Amino acid sequence: MTPIRPQRLKKLLHRLMDIYSPSGKEEEILNFLQGLLKRAGLPVVAQSVDDSRYNLVVVPPDTDIRLFLIGHVDTVFAYDLEHFGFEEHGDLIVGLGAADMKGGCAAMIEAFMALWKSGCTSLPVALALVVGEEEEGDGTKKLVKDFHCPWALIGEPTDLRPCLSHHGYLEAEITTTGKRMHASLANRTLNPIESMLRLLLKLSQHIESQWPQMVFNIRELSSSQAGFAVPERCNAWLDIHIPPKSPLEAITMEIEEILANERRENPDFNGVLRFTTIHGGYELPEKGQVVDTLKSVFRTHSLPWEPRSFPSHSDANLLWAAGMKPILLGCGQLEKAHSPDEAVSFNQVLLAAQLYFDVMRAFCA
């Protein structure tokens, strides 16, 4: 009989989702979780990230940690501050963070507490609940400075399909500038917004034709508030998700060359490109202790073993760069994350908790 307790798990998920914890404002949920873990008798420590925020790390004493279970407790900012919390509609749990990733965090915590209470207190597995994933990843950046182990299992929403590979990610800022003047004189100068729109169209067309597997997202587009005037500046922020093993260096150079061509073709063009984040993707082979354990657990639960690539940016990029081998496996669908109708199946949250429990128990053998 499994020691996973469904009602305790649902109560925990309910509480987590009712605490508003966007990136940078995780203090309340951290206080709640720290108290919960301490009352459960787990050896939890607070790893400082900044003056008011910290990661919660559970490391069993006197063990050689071989696997980290990692979840982030922050969410994006609420689409509707009046209706962001836990709602239950049959099997469906609706609300901010249901899929990304308070469902995964609740499942990991329940699995760890259940195994600990069963007497397995010297397991070579640690639990990390980190902050800041949705913004700068500062929680994971701090985590890898003080802790290291060969493997990590991350509870991002993968619909319980294992992701042994991960897309790379580029974040870019483009700024175009011009001369501010009265709106009626606009045709006498190059409007920075028009310059930006032409440039973004060329970038989009190039990526679509040369790199069709990449995802190009114009996340933000804004200009200086000029009133009835030509603005002097326009800014764009871009997200570019790149399949594993794609040549990041070549892709960044091609994007830079498009800007260089624009300058050559139009002497009045004044634009600057800055890559603020460059993270490479990766692809793990289907071997090793954690992979073999996961395969065995999937067979036990009659689940198909169908590894795929995680198509978004996540803390796994930072863990990979720090020398860990991250596998993503969590409840919920990425398509539901960051959306007004974010939701997760509670039965899938429950199954995730059981899978995490079985993986950790195998490490105790």
RABEL-V233983 format. One record per backbone hydrogen bond with DSSP energy under -1.0 kcal/mol. NH is the residue of the N-H (numbers start at 1). CO is the residue of the C=O. Records with the same first field share a line. If there is no record, write none. Layout:
NH->CO, CO
This chain:
9->5
10->6
11->7
12->8
13->9
14->10
15->11
16->12
17->13
18->14
23->75
25->22
30->26
31->27
32->28
33->29
34->30
35->31
36->32
37->33
38->34
39->35
40->36
41->38
42->37
44->42
45->57
47->55
49->53
50->53
55->47
56->129
57->45
58->127
59->43
66->124
67->124
68->151
69->126
70->153
71->128
73->130
75->21
83->80
87->94
89->92
92->89
93->344
94->87
95->342
96->84
98->95
102->97
105->101
106->102
107->103
108->104
109->105
110->106
111->107
112->108
113->109
114->110
115->111
116->112
117->113
118->114
119->116
120->115
121->119
126->67
127->58
128->69
129->56
130->71
135->132
137->132
139->131
141->137
142->138
143->139
144->140
146->142
147->143
152->325
153->68
154->327
155->70
158->330
159->332
160->330
161->158
163->328
165->308
166->282
167->310
168->242
169->279
170->240
171->277
172->238
173->274
174->236
175->272
176->234
177->270
178->232
183->228
185->182
186->183
188->185
189->186
195->191
196->192
197->193
198->194
199->195
200->196
201->197
202->198
203->199
204->200
205->201
206->202
207->203
208->204
209->205
210->206
211->207
214->211
215->241
217->239
219->217, 237
220->237
222->235
224->233
226->224
229->227
230->181
234->176
235->222
236->174
237->220
238->172
239->217
240->170
241->215
242->168
246->243
248->246
251->247
252->248
253->249
254->250
255->251
256->252
257->253
258->254
259->255
260->256
261->257
262->258
263->259
264->260
265->261
266->262
269->266
272->175
274->173
276->171
277->171
279->169
282->166
284->164
287->285
292->288
293->289
294->290
295->291
296->292
297->293
298->294
299->295
300->296
301->297
302->299
303->298
308->162
310->165
317->314
319->315
320->316
321->317
322->318
323->320
324->319
325->150
327->152
328->163
329->154
336->333
339->336
342->339
344->93
346->91
349->345
350->346
351->347
352->348
353->349
354->350
355->351
356->352
357->353
358->354
359->355
360->356
361->357
362->358
363->359
